Amino acid sequence: MPPPTSLSNAPSRPHRGPRLQTIATNLRCNQNCVYCNRRAESDDLAAIAPTALRAAIGRALGDGCEEIRLTGGEPTLRRDLLELIAFARQSGALRVSLETNATLIDDARAQALAHAGLTSARVNLVGPDARVDAITQDDGGFARTIAGIRALLAAGIAVELLASLTRATHALVVAMPAALMAAVGDLGRPVAIEANVPTDAPNFLELLDYQTAAEVLKALDAACRLEAIPLRLAADSGPPPCIFPPRRGLPHLYKLSPGSRRQERHSHVAACATCIVADRCSGLADAYLQHFSAPELQPITDEKARRRLNMLRPLPEQIAHELVTQSLSARVDGTPFFDAIIRVNFHCNQACAFCFVSTHLPPATDAAIEAAIREAGAQGARIVLSGGEPTLNARLLDWIRLAAAVSAEPVCLQTNAVRLDNPELCHAVVAAGVQQAFVSLHGATAAVCDAVTDTPGTFVRTAAGLDNLYAETIEIVLNFVLCETNLHEFPDFIRLVAARWPRALANYSFVAPSTDLVPKEKRLIPKYSDMLPALGEGLRLAESLDVRVVGFESMCGLPLCLIPEPFDRSQLQLTAIPEGMGEGEFVKSDECRKCAYNARCYGLRQGYADLHGTAELRAIMDA
């Protein structure tokens, strides 16, 4: 069988239809899931004849489709599956994916699928162990599915899991991410888990109400974060985002941009009248309302929530916009240089409320990341590999090696160190070329830090990761973002650094309302004057405990006039801020224009000024 046409040789086509076309190859299945309404005992042989399927593939590609998705029933029951995949690729499909239970895929078949041109597989899995067999009505099916996933990963085929949340599955699915990684983690990890809440089933009693589904989604999302597996919600699935309480939802599961396609056979209910995303949200499925009363909904009424549900730019533009950020730094002698902060992925295994990264974005392409690293090296910038959480990127070691090869500056890793609690991964990261680590630690106790990151259990893992980094003797900077929740712990943070990682630098940052993703709310962003006592106490402790505190020159630091004693501003390595840098994000008052530090201080974030004003600023006359 010939290999598929290369992407560079694939014919270009005008885009008229959907970019992805799903084609059912058959309806028979070797499993009989209790919630499935697609399976049939027999097929319409004319509809699934090879000529009919090839014609359907040809029509889709002729309309500009880029990805062909073959589904069933169970498509691996077809003897000509390899030929269909190869036909799609040779006809110009950029991607061919397969929806399967993977029970009929062994190593040899996975290799054959890869050779035919299969790019990804979407595997149905709804639990952590053989209890799944009672749901699929297939004795031994769970074990064969896990073996199939291992075979697919070993063949280099990307795997995504499909998890239907039903009465039978919802008690099992939350344990699935950890069990899966224990079973296949040596071969890689799924690119995502896609959850779906069915509204139709052979027995309607199998359906899950949206309130229960929301609780399962929250628990599953937390489990996925701990295993570094992104979770998403199927585009045609409920529940709607307003099922979650304000500020405690899962906005990254949704893509509700202006003009989003509305689902057919869906209806708005009374609560939708006041919702500011009703123009792009489909509401509730009519099939759901046939079985359940309308759930208690909390309409989206604040702009912060809307922005988190909204894709501000077309996806490729948004990814390109956030891929690289420049930050101004200064050397010991005061000469300026730039950090190039390169986000090798956007998703994260924590959920800090003040994060300004679009953690719902998929990663940039490998080619774009490589180009960004090479460009930063050519410009003489210090390369900072960041995220989201960069240790979730399967190619992180490759990116570190490339950065070390193209830049004369030390390579820095910006991380929460949760996954570096694994000593082997930590050592591999350092051995690849990381010389500096900028580690987020937003509290001195698990209670406070885990509240800030909204990810219980990760303070302990970050501390263990820091222990491993510290043993590697690289330069470590611990970043404490001061916000309303943790500001009282800054002195204890300094004590912790002195006691456990005394060589490390302590970097303070102030919560930065710098993008629409950060809530401009007083409950999150304290006034400088309310924060200064804790910061001043921490600085005095740092002086007595010989802990060096940095961050004063950063965009995320304080206006220089507000730095409390005993810090001596004359010790700062300040450089003139290039014209236009921070324009539109920072504002200055009349006091700033009289200040001796005016050219070297950013001033106030516009978001802070909107909340608290500018009255706290004062001019310093003698620099």
Residue pairs with C-beta under 8 A, 6 or more apart in sequence:
1 82
1 83
1 86
1 115
1 116
2 86
2 90
3 115
3 117
4 85
4 86
4 89
4 90
4 116
4 117
5 89
5 90
5 92
7 94
10 92
10 93
10 94
11 92
13 61
13 62
13 63
13 64
13 92
14 64
15 64
16 63
16 64
17 60
17 63
17 64
17 65
18 63
18 65
19 64
19 65
19 66
19 67
20 65
20 66
20 67
20 68
20 69
21 56
21 57
21 60
21 65
21 67
21 68
21 69
22 69
22 71
22 99
23 53
23 56
23 57
23 60
23 68
23 69
23 70
23 71
24 48
24 71
24 72
24 73
25 48
25 53
25 70
25 71
25 72
25 73
25 75
25 78
25 81
25 84
26 43
26 48
26 72
26 73
26 74
26 75
26 77
26 78
27 38
27 39
27 40
27 42
27 43
27 44
27 48
27 72
27 73
28 39
28 40
28 41
28 42
28 43
28 72
28 73
28 74
28 77
29 36
29 39
29 72
29 73
29 74
29 77
29 101
30 74
30 77
30 101
30 103
30 104
30 138
31 39
31 74
31 101
31 103
31 136
31 137
31 138
31 141
32 39
32 136
32 137
32 138
33 39
33 124
33 135
33 136
33 137
33 164
34 135
34 137
34 166
34 168
34 201
34 202
34 203
34 206
35 135
35 164
35 166
35 168
35 169
35 198
35 201
35 202
35 206
35 207
36 201
36 202
37 198
37 200
37 201
37 202
38 72
38 73
39 73
40 73
43 73
46 52
50 80
50 83
50 84
53 84
54 84
54 87
57 68
57 84
57 87
57 88
57 91
57 93
58 91
60 68
61 68
61 88
61 91
61 92
61 93
65 93
66 93
66 94
66 95
67 93
67 94
67 95
67 96
67 97
68 88
68 93
68 95
68 96
68 97
69 96
69 97
69 98
69 99
69 122
70 81
70 84
70 85
70 96
70 97
70 98
70 99
71 98
71 99
72 99
72 100
74 100
74 101
74 104
75 81
75 98
75 99
75 100
76 98
76 100
76 102
76 103
76 104
76 105
76 109
77 104
78 84
81 98
81 113
82 112
82 113
82 116
83 116
85 96
85 98
85 113
85 116
85 117
85 118
86 116
86 117
88 96
88 117
89 96
89 116
89 117
90 117
93 117
95 119
95 120
96 117
96 118
96 119
97 118
97 119
97 120
97 121
97 122
98 113
98 118
98 120
98 121
98 122
99 121
99 122
99 124
99 162
100 121
100 122
100 123
100 124
100 148
101 123
101 124
101 136
101 141
101 145
101 148
102 121
102 123
102 144
102 145
102 147
102 148
102 149
102 151
102 152
103 138
103 141
103 144
103 145
103 148
104 144
104 148
105 113
105 121
105 147
105 148
105 151
105 152
106 147
106 148
106 151
107 151
107 154
107 155
109 151
110 148
110 151
110 152
110 154
110 155
110 157
111 155
113 121
113 152
113 155
113 157
114 155
114 156
114 157
118 157
119 157
119 158
120 157
120 158
120 159
120 160
120 191
121 152
121 157
121 158
121 159
121 160
122 159
122 160
122 161
122 162
122 194
123 145
123 148
123 149
123 152
123 159
123 160
123 161
123 162
124 145
124 161
124 162
124 163
124 164
125 132
125 145
125 149
125 161
125 162
125 163
125 176
125 180
126 132
126 135
126 163
126 164
126 166
126 168
126 169
126 172
126 173
126 176
127 135
127 142
127 169
127 172
127 173
127 175
127 176
128 172
128 175
128 176
128 178
128 179
128 180
129 142
129 179
130 140
130 142
130 143
131 142
131 172
132 141
132 142
132 145
132 172
133 139
133 140
133 141
133 142
134 168
135 168
135 169
135 172
136 142
146 180
146 183
146 184
149 159
149 180
149 183
149 184
149 190
150 183
150 184
150 187
152 159
153 159
153 184
153 187
153 188
154 187
158 191
159 190
159 191
160 190
160 191
160 192
160 193
160 194
161 176
161 180
161 190
161 192
161 193
161 194
162 193
162 194
162 196
163 169
163 173
163 176
163 193
163 194
163 195
163 196
163 220
164 195
164 196
164 197
164 198
165 173
165 195
165 196
165 197
165 198
165 208
165 213
165 216
165 217
166 198
166 201
166 206
166 207
166 208
167 205
167 206
167 207
167 208
168 206
170 208
170 212
170 213
170 216
173 195
173 216
173 220
174 216
174 219
174 220
174 223
175 223
176 193
176 220
176 223
177 193
177 220
177 223
177 224
177 226
177 227
177 229
178 223
178 226
178 227
180 190
180 227
181 189
181 227
181 229
188 394
189 227
189 228
189 229
189 394
190 229
191 230
192 229
192 230
192 231
192 232
193 220
193 224
193 229
193 230
193 231
193 232
194 231
194 232
194 233
194 234
195 217
195 220
195 231
195 232
195 233
195 234
195 237
195 253
196 233
196 234
196 237
197 208
197 210
197 213
197 237
197 238
197 239
198 206
198 207
198 208
199 207
199 238
199 285
199 287
199 288
199 291
200 207
200 287
201 207
204 291
207 288
207 291
207 292
208 216
209 292
209 295
210 238
210 239
210 240
210 243
210 284
210 288
210 292
210 295
211 243
211 295
211 296
213 238
213 239
213 243
214 239
214 243
214 244
217 231
217 233
217 239
217 250
217 253
218 244
218 250
220 231
221 231
221 250
221 253
222 455
222 456
224 230
224 231
225 348
225 349
225 350
225 351
225 455
226 349
226 455
226 457
226 458
228 349
228 389
228 391
228 392
228 419
230 347
231 253
232 252
232 253
233 250
233 253
233 254
235 255
236 263
238 284
238 285
238 288
239 295
240 281
240 282
240 283
240 284
240 297
241 249
241 250
241 251
241 253
241 254
241 256
241 277
241 281
241 300
241 305
241 309
242 271
242 275
242 281
242 297
242 298
242 299
242 300
243 295
243 297
243 298
244 250
244 298
245 298
246 298
246 302
246 305
247 305
247 353
247 519
249 305
251 305
251 308
251 309
251 360
252 308
252 347
252 359
252 360
253 360
254 309
255 309
255 311
255 360
256 277
256 280
256 281
256 309
256 310
257 280
257 310
257 311
257 312
258 279
258 280
258 310
259 280
260 280
260 281
262 280
262 282
263 282
263 285
265 285
265 286
265 287
266 282
266 283
266 284
266 285
266 286
267 283
267 284
267 286
267 289
268 278
268 283
268 284
269 283
269 284
269 289
269 294
269 297
270 294
271 294
271 297
271 298
271 299
272 278
272 281
272 283
272 297
272 299
273 299
274 299
274 301
275 281
275 299
275 300
275 301
276 299
276 300
276 301
276 303
276 306
277 300
277 306
277 309
277 310
278 299
284 294
284 295
300 306
300 309
303 516
304 516
304 519
304 520
304 521
307 516
307 517
308 360
308 517
311 318
312 318
312 516
313 321
315 361
315 362
318 358
318 361
319 346
319 361
319 362
319 363
319 364
319 368
320 364
320 368
322 343
322 346
322 357
322 358
322 361
323 342
323 343
323 364
323 368
323 369
323 372
324 340
324 341
324 342
324 343
324 372
324 376
325 340
325 341
325 343
326 338
326 339
326 340
326 341
326 381
327 338
327 339
327 341
327 384
327 554
327 555
328 336
328 338
328 339
328 555
328 575
328 577
328 578
328 581
329 336
329 337
329 338
329 339
329 382
329 553
330 336
330 337
330 553
330 573
330 574
330 575
331 337
331 573
332 573
333 573
334 573
334 574
334 575
335 575
336 575
336 576
337 380
337 381
337 382
337 409
338 379
338 381
338 382
339 381
339 382
339 383
339 384
339 412
340 372
340 375
340 376
340 379
340 381
340 382
340 383
340 384
341 384
341 386
341 414
342 369
342 372
342 373
342 376
342 383
342 384
342 385
342 386
342 399
343 357
343 364
343 386
343 387
343 388
343 390
344 363
344 364
344 369
344 385
344 386
344 387
344 390
344 393
344 395
344 396
344 399
345 363
345 387
345 388
345 389
345 390
345 392
345 393
346 357
346 358
346 359
346 360
346 361
346 362
346 363
346 387
346 388
347 359
347 360
347 361
347 363
347 387
347 388
347 389
347 392
348 355
348 357
348 359
348 387
348 388
348 389
348 392
348 416
349 389
349 392
349 416
349 418
349 419
349 455
349 458
350 389
350 416
350 418
350 440
350 453
350 454
350 455
350 458
351 359
351 453
351 454
351 455
352 440
352 442
352 452
352 453
352 454
352 481
353 452
353 454
353 483
353 518
353 519
353 524
354 481
354 483
354 511
354 512
354 518
354 519
354 524
355 517
355 518
356 512
356 514
356 515
356 517
356 518
357 387
357 388
357 517
358 517
359 388
363 369
363 393
364 372
366 395
369 399
370 399
370 402
373 383
373 399
373 402
373 403
373 406
374 402
374 406
376 383
376 403
376 406
376 407
377 383
377 403
377 405
377 406
377 407
378 406
380 407
380 408
380 409
381 407
381 409
382 407
382 409
382 410
382 412
383 403
383 406
383 407
383 409
383 411
383 412
384 412
384 413
384 414
384 438
385 396
385 399
385 400
385 403
385 411
385 412
385 413
385 414
385 434
386 413
386 414
386 415
387 393
387 414
387 415
389 415
389 416
389 418
389 419
390 396
390 399
390 413
390 414
390 415
391 415
391 417
391 418
391 419
391 420
391 425
391 429
392 419
393 399
396 429
397 428
397 429
397 432
400 411
400 413
400 429
400 432
400 433
400 434
401 432
401 433
403 411
403 433
404 411
404 432
404 433
410 435
410 436
410 475
411 433
411 434
411 435
411 436
412 434
412 435
412 436
412 437
412 438
413 429
413 434
413 436
413 437
413 438
414 438
414 440
415 437
415 438
415 439
415 440
415 465
416 439
416 440
416 453
416 458
416 462
416 465
417 437
417 439
417 440
417 441
417 461
417 462
417 465
417 466
417 469
418 458
418 461
418 462
418 465
419 425
419 461
419 465
420 426
420 429
420 464
420 465
420 466
420 468
420 469
421 461
421 462
421 464
421 465
421 468
422 468
423 468
426 465
426 468
426 469
426 472
427 468
427 472
430 469
430 472
430 474
434 474
435 474
435 475
436 474
436 475
436 476
436 477
437 469
437 474
437 475
437 476
437 477
438 477
438 479
438 507
439 462
439 465
439 466
439 469
439 476
439 477
439 478
439 479
440 462
440 479
440 481
441 449
441 459
441 462
441 463
441 466
441 478
441 479
441 480
441 493
442 448
442 449
442 452
442 453
442 480
442 481
442 483
442 486
443 449
443 450
443 451
443 452
443 459
443 480
443 486
443 489
443 493
444 489
444 492
444 493
444 495
444 496
445 459
445 489
445 492
446 459
446 460
448 485
448 486
448 489
449 458
449 459
449 462
449 486
450 456
450 457
450 458
450 459
451 485
451 486
452 481
452 483
452 485
452 486
453 459
463 500
466 476
466 478
466 500
466 501
466 504
467 500
467 501
469 476
470 476
470 501
470 503
470 504
475 505
476 501
476 503
476 504
476 505
477 504
477 505
477 506
477 507
477 550
478 493
478 497
478 501
478 504
478 505
478 506
478 507
479 507
479 508
479 509
479 551
480 486
480 490
480 493
480 506
480 507
480 508
480 509
481 509
481 510
481 511
481 556
482 490
482 508
482 509
482 510
482 511
482 526
482 531
482 534
482 535
483 511
483 524
483 525
483 526
484 522
484 523
484 524
484 525
484 526
485 524
487 526
487 530
487 531
487 534
487 535
488 534
489 534
490 508
490 534
490 535
490 537
490 538
491 534
491 537
491 538
491 541
493 506
493 538
494 506
494 538
494 541
494 542
494 545
494 547
494 549
495 541
495 545
497 504
497 506
497 547
498 541
498 542
498 545
498 546
498 547
502 546
502 547
505 548
505 549
505 550
506 542
506 547
506 548
506 549
506 550
507 549
507 550
507 551
507 554
508 535
508 538
508 549
508 551
508 557
509 551
509 554
509 556
509 557
510 528
510 531
510 556
510 557
510 558
511 518
511 524
511 525
512 518
512 555
512 556
512 605
512 607
513 519
513 520
513 525
513 605
513 606
513 607
513 608
513 610
513 611
514 585
514 605
514 607
518 524
518 607
520 607
520 610
520 611
521 611
522 611
522 612
525 607
525 608
525 611
525 612
527 612
527 616
528 558
528 559
528 562
528 612
528 616
529 616
532 562
532 564
535 558
535 564
536 564
536 565
538 549
539 549
539 564
539 565
539 566
539 567
540 566
541 547
542 548
542 549
543 566
549 567
551 557
552 558
552 560
552 563
552 567
552 569
552 572
553 572
553 573
553 574
553 575
555 582
555 586
555 602
559 592
559 601
559 602
559 603
559 604
559 617
560 569
560 572
560 574
560 595
560 597
560 600
560 601
560 620
561 591
561 595
561 597
561 601
561 617
561 618
561 619
561 620
562 616
562 617
563 569
569 597
569 620
569 623
570 623
574 597
574 600
575 600
576 599
576 600
577 599
577 600
577 601
577 602
582 602
582 603
584 606
585 605
585 606
586 602
586 603
586 604
586 605
586 606
587 603
587 604
587 605
587 606
587 609
587 614
588 598
588 603
588 604
588 617
589 603
589 604
589 614
589 617
591 614
591 617
591 618
591 619
592 598
592 601
592 603
592 617
592 619
594 619
594 621
595 601
595 619
595 620
595 621
596 619
596 620
596 621
596 622
596 623
597 620
597 623
603 617
604 614
604 617
